[in-house]
Amino acid sequence: MLQLNPILTSPDASSAKSVVMAVGGAEDKVHGRQILTTFCQRSGGLDATIGVIPSASREPDAMGRLYHDIFMEIGVKAVEVLLVSDRSHGENPDLLERLERCSGVFMSGGDQLRLSSLLDETPLLEKLRHQVWQGQSVLAGTSAGAAVMGERMIASGGSNEPPNRSLVDMSTGLGFLPDVIVDQHFHNRNRLARLISAISAYPEKLGVGIDEDTCALFEADGHLKVLGRGAVTIVDPRDVSYTSYPHVDLTDPVSIYNLRVHILSDGDCYNLLTHRALHKTV
Amino acid sequence: MLQLNPILTSPDASSAKSVVMAVGGAEDKVHGRQILTTFCQRSGGLDATIGVIPSASREPDAMGRLYHDIFMEIGVKAVEVLLVSDRSHGENPDLLERLERCSGVFMSGGDQLRLSSLLDETPLLEKLRHQVWQGQSVLAGTSAGAAVMGERMIASGGSNEPPNRSLVDMSTGLGFLPDVIVDQHFHNRNRLARLISAISAYPEKLGVGIDEDTCALFEADGHLKVLGRGAVTIVDPRDVSYTSYPHVDLTDPVSIYNLRVHILSDGDCYNLLTHRALHKTV
């Protein structure tokens, strides 16, 4: 296995495991695989057992196989594809037992509403949340798999318009990161306005817009670290002094004053407790 | 004339004239014509003589005729099309004399580099700047005609990427609003990243991103007022605590912490002296 991928090592005591990785979609699956390799390493490296939840996809079997092969190539010990294509699967004892063995769980892209409606309020989700919060499993999700991370989730939305109430459809997410609203394919698909629209509606949340092939890695100690080719854009509404939301017509622009915005790139950090961005040397 | 357009009135003492209107392109030319009518009104209403500079356009004759007809329909007294299609025209005594008569001057869309290279350092531009700054003429520009307003100008750029050094090509603008960098078609064409890229390079400037059919109206008293259907997005780098510009590779994302961003809509104000956004009731 070491010959296949000398990047992975055995886990050591310094690798804290309570980690959530929100990936902005289109992560490198072929060449450097920085993000996927980091996920495997954080999940236990050579000793990792990775669970793949491909439920967001319309072709979950093919999606499951794709990531199965990638993670095996990267060099983990085992990959379990956890096929949940019906809500009843979420209480299947065999699936729950296989989830238990996973030191890392990866949620694929697809449709975040499909993913959330298949998993929400199932024993499988409860178990996964418990394992993640206890530090037993590292969680990663890409695209739709990242969108579901918050308690509130962007289900869909438009672009090429200023922020407005009709630009975004919100729904209930899976709540792994209760305090953030995640958006993905961020600069790639012109999604600042829809993230600001979402934040206008939920100003107690922090907006996190993640570019393609880029990851916001939420550490157990309250730091968000950035890795990958693009940027993570933080939209912090804590200082907002005025917003016209919801007192405007559905399609009129929403005014919002004093948003604090950080553009973070590979190696940068953001402290979720102090709301300060930190340079990569920290 | 009053029958044609009862919106216009004769000027009164309360209408301060030292005004620059930066329009984000695609302003309504057919129906309500809110922005173009406001421009005519601020230029003197029924008594206005409007100069049209269609030099940004590849078809300046047709563009000149278009705005000629629109402004005449709105009901101004006269329209002068100031055809500058060669730098030598910028010292033509006839053109200079006709400019002198204009209480409002409108620069059309097209290519901002064509416009700036035709006008820069000509007597016509000097005269226009003098008239605008003295409050003799209201100045408006749409799209390319807005892009040239700053001392530094976004000549062209890309989108669908995070902010980076190669995302924007800067050039010299016409300097009517020395302290701002204007971008247009803003949310419509996903231009936040290029405006942030520009601001990273010129952090002493204020970024002003203007949506289509939307106007940032710079009053003589230091207020920016918003009118129109979209938003004006202010990107204020005054509090920036860190940026990796220019110490990153050309295409790598630029990190930038603590940008202050305001989304302003019709009726909102921004005080350019105190850098505070103000609600429309102010």
Interface residues (C-beta under 8 A of the other chain):
Chain A: S159 N160 E161 P162 P163 F186 H187 N188 R189 N190 L192 A193 I196 D211 R229 G230 A231 T233 S241 Y242 S244 V248 D252 P253 V254 S255 I256 Y257 N258 L259 R260 V261 H262 I263 L264 S265 D266 D268 R276 A277 H279
Chain B: S159 N160 E161 P162 P163 F186 H187 N188 R189 N190 L192 A193 I196 D211 R229 G230 A231 T233 S241 Y242 S244 V248 D252 P253 V254 S255 I256 Y257 N258 L259 R260 V261 H262 I263 L264 S265 D266 D268 R276 A277 H279
